[in-house]
Amino acid sequence: MKNSMIVLEFLVGLLALIIGIVTLYPFKFFNLGIGAEIMFYGVTLLAVAMLIVGIFRLASVFSFETLSLPKKINVVTSVLTVAMAVVILYFQMVVIGERWLHLLFGIGLLSYAVGRVTIGALTTEYKSGLRAFISLIGIIIGVFSIIIILFQMTPIHSEGSLTVYLTYTYFTGITLVLIGVDCLVSAILAGLFGQKQGP
């Protein structure tokens, strides 16, 4: 992988990690006013991060001359991730509060997960340790993506008549943290040890 792509992957990972953490815990890092703004625009922030990650994955594939089967699959899954992010942003700007946005987030993130698992399982351009790491992260993101698709709100605790729920944006934030870790680890290993030659 070219040095510029390694740096870009690191920056994309850092951005995804920061947005994921900030949307998970807005009031731990900011005052009440800014935290409330982050919560209000949380879906938009998450969609922008997903869009940037999808575009990066797509660009990283086309930065090399030949496209193997895993790379072709990665192109398709990256395009789907980008498409879902664009649709989410469109509906957030035109019709705020659509109840089925969790489906779009879930599909986009599941596409990313499928792409990563495919790369980890099928490519020969990575060393085995990095391939195992990419596959594991992809599987975990896939599990969270399915939760996001199936549940707009997920009950996590029930006591008597009181039930505590987490919204799909919480799980989307977790997946962005995982995506950030994925990008950062891949970039660091590629930079330090030359563990991969392609996306």
Secondary structure, 3 states (H helix, E strand, C coil): CCHHHHHHHHHHHHHHHHHHHHHHCHHHHCCHHHHHHHHHCHHHHHHHHHHHHHHHHHHHHHCCCCCCHHHHHHHHHHHHHHHHHHHHHHHHHHCCCCCCHHHHHHHHHHHHHHHHHHHHHHCCCECHHHHHHHHHHHHHHHHHHHHHHHCCEEEEEEECCEEEEEEHHHHHHHHHHHHHHHHHHHHHHHHHHCCECCC
